[in-house]
Amino acid sequence: MAIVLARFFPLVRTFAPFVAGMVQMDKKMFMKYNITGCMIWVASMLLTGHILYRTILYQFNYDITKHLEIVVLGIVALTLFFVLWKIIFRKKTSDTITDRDTVIDQKL
């Protein structure tokens, strides 16, 4: 199930194949779940795009296909906004890995 759901979470998607390899998951089973997840992800993205297009067209009488570059730039800007928000307002802790390594080196 984790392999199927990994498609929907970027961080998990990155590490799922490595974890599957480390726990020696059967290759056929991995491919089965990976392809299933891929098909579900593609179908959900297509369905979401279709519903979004129809909703905007009928609710606001606005054809987004004529201004697709604005939609793409909006999605990129929204994604970039959340990444920058996380970088700027991340929780700062005093116990970082480099601080602990320095303390350990000083004790040795």
Beta strands, then each sheet from edge to edge (+ up, - down):
end
